[in-house]
């Protein structure tokens, strides 16, 4: 007796559509878009560092955190912990430092920046 396997084409198609729909992101997020969404590079000679400030103990995003980058650029994180440092000089290196009003801090060292957008996470302790 010969057994034939049926290929569930309709189910596979529905699964693929559901997966594709789930890949979308929040285009309103700074530096964020859906999967496959790319922002244009920053203007020539500049770089952008964007990211999230996070409580190292809880993993929760932190709002109202002052973030400074190389060359003195600064931003304050929003309610989702998101920040964006724009207009940094291409080739700049140094630290990105985050300071919360309650004294917690976090930092990371940057390699020389390219004419691109860099996404980081700063854990505050």
RAGI-V479817 format. One record per pair of residues at least 24 apart in sequence whose ideal C-beta (glycine too) atoms are under 10 Angstrom apart, sorted by the first residue. I is the first residue (numbers start at 0). GAP is how many residues later the second one is. D is the distance in Angstrom with one decimal. If there is no record, write none. Layout:
i: [I;I]
gap: [GAP;GAP]
d: [D;D]
This chain:
i: [25;25;28;28;28;28;29;29;29;29;29;29;29;29;30;30;30;30;30;30;30;31;31;31;37;38;39;40;40;40;40;41;41;41;41;41;41;41;41;41;42;42;42;42;43;43;44;44;44;44;44;45;45;45;45;45;45;45;45;45;46;46;46;46;46;46;46;46;46;46;46;46;46;46;46;46;46;47;47;47;47;47;47;47;47;47;47;47;47;48;48;48;48;48;48;48;48;48;48;48;48;48;48;48;48;48;49;49;49;49;49;49;49;49;49;49;50;50;50;50;50;50;50;50;50;50;50;50;50;50;50;51;51;51;51;51;51;51;51;51;51;51;51;52;52;52;52;52;52;52;52;52;52;52;52;52;52;52;52;53;53;53;53;53;53;53;54;54;54;54;54;54;54;55;55;55;55;55;55;56;56;56;56;58;60;61;61;61;61;61;61;61;61;61;62;63;63;63;64;64;64;64;64;64;64;64;64;64;65;65;65;65;65;66;66;66;66;66;66;66;66;67;67;67;67;67;67;67;68;68;68;68;68;68;68;69;69;69;69;69;69;69;69;70;76;76;80;80;80;82;82;83;84;84;85;87;87;88;89;89;89;90;95;95;96;97;97;97;98;99]
gap: [54;56;49;51;53;55;45;47;48;50;52;53;54;56;51;52;53;55;86;87;88;48;50;87;79;78;77;73;74;75;76;44;45;46;48;71;72;73;74;75;43;44;47;72;46;71;42;44;45;46;70;40;41;42;43;44;46;67;69;70;26;38;39;40;41;42;43;44;45;63;65;66;67;68;69;70;71;25;36;37;38;39;40;65;67;68;69;70;71;24;26;34;35;36;37;39;43;47;59;61;64;67;68;69;70;71;25;32;33;34;35;36;67;68;69;70;24;26;30;31;32;33;34;45;47;57;67;68;69;70;71;25;26;28;29;30;31;46;67;68;69;70;71;24;25;27;28;29;30;45;46;47;51;53;67;68;69;70;71;27;44;52;67;68;69;70;26;45;49;51;68;69;70;48;50;66;67;68;69;47;66;67;68;64;60;36;38;39;40;42;44;60;61;62;37;36;37;38;33;34;35;36;37;39;40;41;57;59;31;32;33;34;35;29;30;31;32;39;40;53;55;26;27;28;29;30;31;39;25;26;27;28;41;44;51;24;25;26;27;39;40;42;43;42;45;47;40;41;43;37;39;33;33;35;31;25;30;24;24;25;26;24;24;26;25;24;25;26;25;24]
d: [9.0;10.0;9.3;7.3;6.2;9.9;9.0;9.8;7.7;9.1;5.1;7.3;4.4;9.6;7.7;9.3;6.1;10.0;6.2;9.2;6.2;9.8;7.9;8.8;9.1;6.3;9.3;9.1;5.9;5.9;7.1;7.0;7.9;8.4;8.4;9.7;9.9;6.5;7.3;6.6;9.5;8.3;9.6;8.3;7.9;6.3;9.8;7.0;5.1;8.7;6.8;7.5;5.5;6.3;6.6;5.9;9.3;8.6;6.8;9.7;10.0;8.7;8.7;8.5;4.6;7.1;5.4;8.4;7.0;9.1;9.3;3.8;6.5;6.2;6.2;7.5;6.8;9.7;6.6;6.7;5.1;7.9;6.9;8.8;9.6;7.7;4.5;7.0;9.5;8.4;9.2;8.6;7.7;4.5;8.5;6.3;9.6;6.1;9.7;7.2;7.4;9.9;7.8;4.9;8.1;6.2;8.6;7.2;6.6;4.2;7.0;8.4;6.6;7.5;6.0;7.6;9.9;8.9;8.5;7.4;6.3;8.2;8.8;8.0;9.1;9.2;8.1;5.6;3.8;5.6;6.3;7.5;9.8;7.4;4.5;5.8;7.6;9.9;8.6;8.0;5.3;7.3;9.6;4.5;9.6;9.6;4.6;8.1;6.5;5.1;9.7;7.7;9.4;7.1;9.8;8.1;5.1;8.3;6.2;6.1;9.3;8.0;5.9;6.9;5.3;6.9;8.8;8.7;7.6;9.5;7.8;6.1;8.7;8.1;7.1;9.4;4.1;6.0;4.7;9.3;9.2;9.1;7.6;8.8;9.8;8.1;6.1;10.0;9.6;7.9;9.2;8.9;9.7;6.1;9.4;7.2;6.5;9.9;5.1;6.8;5.0;8.2;9.9;8.3;9.4;8.4;7.8;6.8;8.6;7.1;5.2;8.0;8.4;6.5;7.2;4.8;8.0;9.2;9.7;9.5;6.9;9.8;8.4;7.2;5.3;8.1;7.9;9.5;7.5;8.0;5.0;8.1;7.7;9.1;10.0;3.6;7.1;7.6;9.9;10.0;6.5;9.6;7.7;9.9;8.8;10.0;9.0;8.8;9.7;9.4;8.4;9.2;9.3;9.6;9.5;5.9;9.1;7.3;6.5;4.8;8.6;9.1;6.5;6.7;8.3;4.3;8.7;5.8;8.2;5.6]
